[in-house]
Amino acid sequence: MAQKADVLNTVVGKGSVLEGSFEVTDSIRVDGILRGKLISSGALIVGTSGEIEAEPIHVKDAIVAGRVRGTLHASRMVKLESSAIVVGDITAQVLVIEEGAVLHGVCDTGGNAMVVSDINAKQAEQAVG
């Protein structure tokens, strides 16, 4: 069976400024300014004129062409287009960064990362060098 495509049902238009806690069913596009907290069961699309300052941001997918400040958690994919500026950490299964995009933060992608304790790290250093 084919999966239903995400539906874009919320738009923050260019020139609009919204502040608060937002929980959106399906997808949201931001061409204006959104500040606060954002949770969406669908995709987040940030246009070139869009700005988001939110903590946290939880979405399924994110396509960013504008500015984002905050911790971005995507359950699937994040794409930073060439005009994107992101200040904050990103967690996603897949991260695509186009040439020219700016990212100031830590990325966590893919499967489970192995955590190394201080003791294991010292043992690894001694074995290597």
Salt bridges, closest charged atoms under 4 A:
ASP6 OD1 - LYS60 NZ 3.14
GLU19 OE2 - ARG35 NH1 3.17
ASP31 OD2 - ARG29 NE 2.87
ASP61 OD2 - ARG76 NH2 2.51
GLU98 OE2 - LYS79 NZ 3.45
